Amino acid sequence: MRKFPYKVVAMASLLAMTTVNLTPPIQAFAQEQVFSVNHEQGPSNLNQEKTAEFKKNLTDMNSYYATMQVYTQKISAEADINLDKVDLDRQDEDLKTKLPAHQQVARDNAKFWNTTVKQQLLKINQGIISYDTQFQTYSNQLEAAIDANDKEKIKSLIKGRLMKNAQKQQDDVDGVIKQLDNFNNQLGQDIREFDADGKRLIAILVGKDSLITALGKQIDTYNATIDQSLKYLIGGAVGMGLAVGAGGLAIGLAVLSGGVLVPVILGVAALSTLAGAGYTAYTNYDSMNNAKDGLKKASQQLTTANEALGTLKGAQSSVNNLHTAVKEAREALGHISTQWGTTYAKYDTLLDNIDTMSPEELAFIKSDLEVTKKSWMDLKDWANKIQDQLSGLTITKKAE
């Protein structure tokens, strides 16, 4: 077996190295994939450490994409923040318009993700698929040029095809990074404004001397008044020999907001007899009705306030999670851009050494191309499966 100098082996392997040391942006079937690469033909495969890192990056990217998809859909589907029935002081009345406006901005951002950013991320994966098709064609042309010892043709293919396409892939990734940076900055600004107004409402609803606490105390007072009045009226009816029930002092249960039950007097005839017996019976009945009306209003306000609080916290949580996923996706894309840049640089290094290579050294590149072509075919099949999976990703609502 002929032994080639180290420099020759290293240069011949550069072409293979540039075509597989790429991190596709997303991963769904990493466990299925095996790179059919012969270690004896140069480092065109990934070693154990790099493979683990490779899989982690791909798994992360897939997770970021799916996470953003989930939270943008959640933002779009969440209930409206509605404070119309919540009593706020004059200085806080602006929250009734500001918080719904913040929620609408969040929905607009979610729409932008779904109509624009999402498609760009999928195109990055498509770029890897396309690059394989290009490489298969150009590698065949390279082999023919090597057989003819046509160094000018070899350099032309490396520079005009492989390097140019690697640069295009990096430019495409950088374009998405720029878009994500702008999206990230916009989200950050919107979140800060949403958070500031949200904290104001939370302080009003659940802070010290809060509205919810005050409403709770009001409800306790109304319930105590109703209970006291009802006991007096029942006691008075029994004392006068009136029946408590059908035909006498009939009592029912009214359902208020939030499922609250409150006793009400139904037996009007018996009540008239009671009321005629004295001022105290009448005032107890009147107090009971007033307390019932107050309890109804306070219960509605409490239910609305709690619903608004839950909706607000849910909406803010979704926006914050989306923002985090965008930042993480941007970081992963930065790694991908760097790898495309490294690919370009390695082609450039190989290009600089073509003129000094002998026909035998060029032939070694040709043999290594076969390994690289197989690696790209494996990557293309893998990326196609990923593309299919993420293109069909759907999130459905489920009733609990």
C-alpha positions as a printed NumPy array, in Angstrom:
array([[  0.   ,   0.   ,   0.   ],
       [  1.293,   3.422,  -0.904],
       [  1.835,   5.743,   2.064],
       [  0.975,   9.369,   1.471],
       [  2.664,  12.17 ,   3.373],
       [  0.642,  13.649,   6.247],
       [  0.101,  16.909,   4.378],
       [ -1.453,  15.091,   1.457],
       [ -3.767,  13.02 ,   3.647],
       [ -4.845,  16.117,   5.56 ],
       [ -5.542,  18.123,   2.415],
       [ -7.385,  15.279,   0.75 ],
       [ -9.606,  14.88 ,   3.777],
       [-10.496,  18.556,   3.95 ],
       [-13.14 ,  18.212,   1.273],
       [-14.846,  15.425,   3.177],
       [-14.616,  17.281,   6.465],
       [-16.353,  20.308,   5.025],
       [-19.405,  18.361,   3.964],
       [-20.418,  16.543,   7.119],
       [-19.414,  18.754,  10.002],
       [-22.65 ,  20.713,   9.741],
       [-25.405,  20.997,  12.274],
       [-28.82 ,  20.934,  10.605],
       [-31.149,  23.233,  12.518],
       [-33.582,  20.613,  13.742],
       [-33.753,  16.946,  14.72 ],
       [-36.489,  14.384,  15.121],
       [-34.972,  11.046,  14.16 ],
       [-31.365,  11.295,  15.388],
       [-31.474,   7.878,  16.984],
       [-32.274,   6.247,  13.642],
       [-29.392,   7.711,  11.723],
       [-26.026,   6.066,  11.095],
       [-23.304,   7.8  ,   9.103],
       [-21.824,   5.117,   6.853],
       [-18.273,   6.385,   6.922],
       [-15.007,   4.478,   6.752],
       [-12.526,   5.677,   9.379],
       [ -9.652,   4.505,   7.192],
       [-10.518,   7.078,   4.534],
       [-10.085,  10.194,   6.627],
       [-12.038,  12.151,   9.235],
       [-15.169,  12.603,   7.137],
       [-17.257,  11.197,   9.964],
       [-17.883,  12.668,  13.414],
       [-16.035,  11.283,  16.43 ],
       [-17.945,  10.25 ,  19.536],
       [-17.6  ,  13.603,  21.271],
       [-18.645,  15.609,  18.218],
       [-21.512,  13.235,  17.489],
       [-22.892,  13.768,  20.999],
       [-22.605,  17.523,  20.563],
       [-24.118,  17.258,  17.094],
       [-27.161,  15.364,  18.386],
       [-27.596,  17.757,  21.302],
       [-27.617,  20.785,  19.005],
       [-30.137,  19.145,  16.723],
       [-32.383,  18.04 ,  19.568],
       [-32.27 ,  21.534,  21.045],
       [-33.157,  23.16 ,  17.739],
       [-36.109,  20.846,  17.244],
       [-37.241,  21.635,  20.77 ],
       [-36.972,  25.394,  20.22 ],
       [-39.02 ,  25.215,  17.036],
       [-41.743,  23.102,  18.652],
       [-41.741,  25.279,  21.787],
       [-42.205,  28.454,  19.769],
       [-44.989,  26.791,  17.813],
       [-46.794,  25.769,  21.014],
       [-46.562,  29.149,  22.705],
       [-47.501,  31.219,  19.673],
       [-50.615,  29.101,  19.281],
       [-51.343,  29.385,  23.013],
       [-50.97 ,  33.178,  22.855],
       [-53.417,  33.315,  19.955],
       [-55.997,  31.081,  21.646],
       [-55.969,  32.466,  25.194],
       [-59.018,  34.248,  26.609],
       [-59.19 ,  38.019,  26.326],
       [-58.049,  40.077,  29.295],
       [-61.278,  41.838,  30.301],
       [-61.376,  44.294,  33.199],
       [-64.685,  45.979,  32.321],
       [-66.431,  44.702,  35.464],
       [-63.482,  45.238,  37.8  ],
       [-63.698,  48.431,  39.858],
       [-60.418,  50.324,  39.599],
       [-59.445,  53.719,  40.957],
       [-59.278,  56.59 ,  38.492],
       [-55.468,  56.501,  38.34 ],
       [-55.598,  52.829,  37.354],
       [-58.469,  52.984,  34.862],
       [-55.95 ,  53.043,  31.99 ],
       [-55.163,  49.384,  32.719],
       [-58.553,  48.464,  31.273],
       [-57.288,  49.482,  27.831],
       [-53.533,  48.993,  28.24 ],
       [-53.527,  45.318,  29.206],
       [-55.836,  44.183,  26.363],
       [-53.63 ,  46.237,  24.015],
       [-50.511,  44.438,  25.278],
       [-52.263,  41.126,  24.715],
       [-53.084,  42.124,  21.136],
       [-49.44 ,  43.041,  20.509],
       [-48.473,  39.573,  21.778],
       [-50.962,  38.038,  19.34 ],
       [-49.514,  40.11 ,  16.504],
       [-46.052,  38.804,  17.404],
       [-47.39 ,  35.248,  17.426],
       [-48.888,  35.821,  13.982],
       [-45.54 ,  37.13 ,  12.717],
       [-43.864,  33.944,  13.931],
       [-46.464,  31.742,  12.234],
       [-46.462,  33.58 ,   8.906],
       [-42.797,  34.548,   8.591],
       [-40.177,  33.312,  11.064],
       [-41.39 ,  29.714,  11.151],
       [-41.063,  29.357,   7.398],
       [-37.527,  30.759,   7.439],
       [-36.418,  28.176,   9.997],
       [-37.826,  25.388,   7.86 ],
       [-35.911,  26.806,   4.872],
       [-32.641,  26.387,   6.763],
       [-33.333,  22.692,   7.024],
       [-34.343,  22.673,   3.359],
       [-30.989,  24.269,   2.556],
       [-29.201,  21.205,   3.911],
       [-31.377,  18.989,   1.737],
       [-30.634,  21.129,  -1.315],
       [-26.923,  21.186,  -0.574],
       [-26.774,  17.408,  -0.812],
       [-28.308,  17.508,  -4.302],
       [-25.766,  20.112,  -5.334],
       [-22.878,  18.195,  -3.827],
       [-23.8  ,  14.968,  -5.617],
       [-23.711,  16.813,  -8.957],
       [-20.553,  18.812,  -8.309],
       [-18.653,  15.861,  -6.852],
       [-19.252,  13.904, -10.071],
       [-17.888,  16.844, -12.037],
       [-14.925,  17.043,  -9.657],
       [-14.136,  13.374, -10.197],
       [-14.139,  13.905, -13.956],
       [-11.833,  16.919, -13.582],
       [ -9.487,  14.914, -11.328],
       [ -9.355,  12.079, -13.884],
       [ -8.389,  14.664, -16.511],
       [ -5.886,  16.292, -14.12 ],
       [ -7.648,  19.579, -14.942],
       [ -6.664,  21.716, -11.969],
       [ -8.333,  24.839, -13.311],
       [-11.62 ,  22.974, -13.578],
       [-11.14 ,  21.554, -10.08 ],
       [-10.525,  25.02 ,  -8.656],
       [-13.45 ,  26.437, -10.598],
       [-15.807,  23.813,  -9.179],
       [-14.558,  24.27 ,  -5.624],
       [-14.721,  28.058,  -5.759],
       [-17.667,  28.629,  -8.064],
       [-19.86 ,  25.809,  -6.807],
       [-19.022,  24.367,  -3.396],
       [-17.672,  27.552,  -1.798],
       [-20.368,  29.696,  -3.374],
       [-23.138,  27.418,  -2.134],
       [-21.634,  27.162,   1.35 ],
       [-21.521,  30.955,   1.467],
       [-25.151,  31.127,   0.355],
       [-26.177,  28.736,   3.122],
       [-24.355,  30.86 ,   5.689],
       [-25.936,  34.029,   4.298],
       [-29.383,  32.428,   4.516],
       [-28.792,  31.432,   8.137],
       [-27.443,  34.89 ,   8.95 ],
       [-30.566,  36.391,   7.4  ],
       [-32.758,  34.358,   9.739],
       [-30.507,  35.29 ,  12.662],
       [-30.999,  38.967,  11.836],
       [-34.741,  38.42 ,  11.642],
       [-34.706,  36.597,  14.978],
       [-32.615,  39.376,  16.525],
       [-35.192,  41.951,  15.449],
       [-38.02 ,  39.709,  16.641],
       [-36.225,  39.122,  19.935],
       [-35.699,  42.858,  20.487],
       [-39.34 ,  43.602,  19.694],
       [-40.515,  40.858,  22.041],
       [-38.239,  42.169,  24.785],
       [-39.647,  45.68 ,  24.533],
       [-43.248,  44.444,  24.42 ],
       [-42.671,  42.14 ,  27.385],
       [-41.209,  44.929,  29.517],
       [-44.258,  47.125,  28.904],
       [-46.671,  44.218,  29.419],
       [-44.876,  43.219,  32.611],
       [-44.917,  46.741,  34.075],
       [-48.665,  47.17 ,  33.608],
       [-49.29 ,  43.568,  34.641],
       [-47.499,  44.139,  37.948],
       [-49.698,  47.177,  38.57 ],
       [-52.835,  45.082,  38.161],
       [-51.487,  42.216,  40.271],
       [-50.632,  44.661,  43.059],
       [-54.173,  46.034,  42.882],
       [-55.819,  42.606,  42.826],
       [-53.721,  40.554,  45.262],
       [-51.271,  42.924,  46.947],
       [-51.569,  44.536,  50.366],
       [-55.09 ,  45.986,  50.843],
       [-55.899,  44.471,  47.442],
       [-59.194,  44.487,  45.606],
       [-59.605,  40.713,  45.883],
       [-58.973,  40.876,  49.636],
       [-61.448,  43.743,  49.992],
       [-64.055,  41.905,  47.928],
       [-63.555,  38.822,  50.069],
       [-64.229,  40.857,  53.217],
       [-67.321,  42.408,  51.623],
       [-68.633,  38.961,  50.726],
       [-68.084,  37.762,  54.304],
       [-70.001,  40.785,  55.619],
       [-72.881,  40.278,  53.177],
       [-73.113,  36.589,  54.046],
       [-73.17 ,  37.387,  57.769],
       [-75.967,  39.93 ,  57.228],
       [-78.006,  37.449,  55.186],
       [-77.517,  34.687,  57.767],
       [-78.491,  36.953,  60.655],
       [-81.561,  38.305,  58.857],
       [-82.667,  34.845,  57.757],
       [-82.387,  33.465,  61.289],
       [-84.516,  36.327,  62.621],
       [-87.17 ,  35.886,  59.951],
       [-87.328,  32.115,  60.47 ],
       [-87.446,  32.563,  64.237],
       [-90.165,  35.179,  63.904],
       [-92.237,  32.955,  61.635],
       [-92.012,  30.001,  64.002],
       [-92.872,  32.247,  66.952],
       [-96.027,  33.443,  65.174],
       [-97.068,  29.921,  64.249],
       [-96.347,  30.337,  60.548],
       [-95.159,  27.359,  58.565],
       [-91.633,  27.449,  57.201],
       [-91.945,  25.994,  53.739],
       [-94.679,  25.64 ,  51.13 ],
       [-97.719,  27.744,  52.031],
       [-95.767,  29.576,  54.72 ],
       [-92.403,  31.302,  54.813],
       [-90.955,  29.61 ,  51.725],
       [-87.158,  29.787,  51.29 ],
       [-85.169,  29.197,  48.123],
       [-81.525,  29.264,  47.042],
       [-80.358,  31.704,  44.376],
       [-77.213,  30.913,  42.395],
       [-74.862,  33.877,  42.099],
       [-71.635,  34.368,  40.122],
       [-69.037,  31.675,  40.679],
       [-71.664,  29.187,  41.886],
       [-72.331,  31.047,  45.161],
       [-75.673,  30.028,  46.725],
       [-77.675,  32.561,  48.764],
       [-80.999,  31.958,  50.571],
       [-83.946,  34.108,  49.48 ],
       [-87.491,  34.513,  50.814],
       [-90.169,  33.195,  48.463],
       [-93.331,  33.103,  50.623],
       [-94.64 ,  36.621,  50.032],
       [-97.944,  36.13 ,  51.904],
       [-96.249,  34.84 ,  55.044],
       [-93.655,  37.571,  54.754],
       [-96.423,  40.2  ,  54.689],
       [-97.791,  38.784,  57.914],
       [-94.319,  38.92 ,  59.44 ],
       [-93.653,  42.436,  58.206],
       [-96.957,  43.598,  59.668],
       [-95.881,  42.302,  63.041],
       [-93.201,  44.939,  63.458],
       [-90.501,  47.188,  62.078],
       [-87.715,  44.738,  62.942],
       [-89.   ,  42.023,  60.638],
       [-89.287,  44.463,  57.77 ],
       [-85.791,  45.866,  58.27 ],
       [-84.321,  42.366,  58.451],
       [-86.   ,  41.47 ,  55.188],
       [-84.799,  44.703,  53.61 ],
       [-81.253,  44.158,  54.921],
       [-81.294,  40.622,  53.583],
       [-82.26 ,  41.809,  50.09 ],
       [-79.675,  44.584,  50.097],
       [-77.004,  42.166,  51.268],
       [-78.038,  39.731,  48.548],
       [-77.655,  42.435,  45.886],
       [-74.29 ,  43.487,  47.321],
       [-73.157,  39.88 ,  47.504],
       [-74.168,  39.339,  43.884],
       [-72.163,  42.351,  42.721],
       [-69.133,  41.533,  44.875],
       [-69.161,  37.885,  43.74 ],
       [-69.253,  38.955,  40.105],
       [-66.372,  41.359,  40.681],
       [-64.369,  38.707,  42.511],
       [-64.953,  36.145,  39.762],
       [-64.005,  38.688,  37.094],
       [-60.924,  39.79 ,  39.031],
       [-59.731,  36.22 ,  39.53 ],
       [-60.373,  35.371,  35.886],
       [-58.5  ,  38.489,  34.78 ],
       [-55.619,  37.595,  37.083],
       [-55.437,  34.049,  35.737],
       [-55.669,  35.2  ,  32.118],
       [-53.011,  37.871,  32.672],
       [-50.565,  35.461,  34.282],
       [-51.166,  32.861,  31.572],
       [-50.64 ,  35.383,  28.779],
       [-47.457,  36.769,  30.348],
       [-46.089,  33.27 ,  30.923],
       [-46.666,  32.348,  27.268],
       [-44.952,  35.496,  25.994],
       [-41.971,  34.989,  28.313],
       [-41.587,  31.359,  27.23 ],
       [-41.746,  32.381,  23.574],
       [-39.067,  35.024,  24.18 ],
       [-36.789,  32.463,  25.848],
       [-37.214,  29.991,  22.975],
       [-36.421,  32.704,  20.411],
       [-33.176,  33.561,  22.217],
       [-32.176,  29.901,  22.418],
       [-33.012,  29.32 ,  18.759],
       [-30.933,  32.345,  17.815],
       [-27.954,  30.885,  19.689],
       [-28.329,  27.538,  17.922],
       [-28.528,  29.293,  14.556],
       [-25.323,  31.122,  15.432],
       [-23.563,  27.762,  15.756],
       [-24.957,  26.67 ,  12.394],
       [-23.763,  29.871,  10.74 ],
       [-20.293,  29.336,  12.191],
       [-20.199,  25.806,  10.803],
       [-21.155,  26.971,   7.324],
       [-18.414,  29.586,   7.638],
       [-15.954,  26.872,   8.637],
       [-17.058,  24.839,   5.633],
       [-16.302,  27.766,   3.348],
       [-12.906,  28.329,   4.994],
       [-11.911,  24.676,   4.58 ],
       [-12.811,  24.751,   0.912],
       [-10.706,  27.893,   0.621],
       [ -7.74 ,  26.138,   2.228],
       [ -8.134,  23.183,  -0.113],
       [ -8.35 ,  25.558,  -3.067],
       [ -5.006,  27.152,  -2.149],
       [ -3.273,  23.759,  -2.269],
       [ -4.649,  22.358,  -5.525],
       [ -1.81 ,  23.777,  -7.649],
       [  0.845,  21.96 ,  -5.582],
       [ -0.87 ,  18.554,  -5.633],
       [  0.355,  15.708,  -7.821],
       [ -2.056,  13.537,  -9.849],
       [ -1.747,  10.841,  -7.183],
       [ -2.653,  13.309,  -4.469],
       [ -5.655,  14.478,  -6.472],
       [ -6.71 ,  10.851,  -6.897],
       [ -6.764,  10.496,  -3.134],
       [ -9.3  ,  13.341,  -2.99 ],
       [-11.409,  11.467,  -5.522],
       [-11.555,   8.325,  -3.376],
       [-12.504,  10.383,  -0.347],
       [-15.326,  12.038,  -2.302],
       [-17.191,   8.722,  -2.421],
       [-17.346,   8.584,   1.37 ],
       [-18.488,  12.184,   1.544],
       [-21.243,  11.653,  -1.027],
       [-22.666,   8.831,   1.079],
       [-22.568,  10.987,   4.208],
       [-24.492,  13.756,   2.451],
       [-27.078,  11.275,   1.199],
       [-27.594,  10.069,   4.774],
       [-27.954,  13.647,   5.984],
       [-30.415,  14.47 ,   3.217],
       [-32.653,  11.495,   4.046],
       [-32.522,  12.426,   7.692],
       [-33.295,  16.102,   7.04 ],
       [-36.227,  15.103,   4.814],
       [-37.772,  13.155,   7.682],
       [-37.26 ,  16.108,   9.998],
       [-38.798,  18.45 ,   7.45 ],
       [-41.864,  16.242,   7.127],
       [-42.285,  16.002,  10.878],
       [-42.019,  19.71 ,  11.609],
       [-44.076,  20.753,   8.599],
       [-46.923,  18.669,   9.972],
       [-46.564,  19.811,  13.579],
       [-49.981,  20.697,  15.019],
       [-51.119,  21.621,  18.513],
       [-54.732,  20.845,  19.381],
       [-56.876,  22.015,  22.302],
       [-58.071,  19.313,  24.688],
       [-60.857,  19.725,  27.191],
       [-59.991,  18.599,  30.714]])
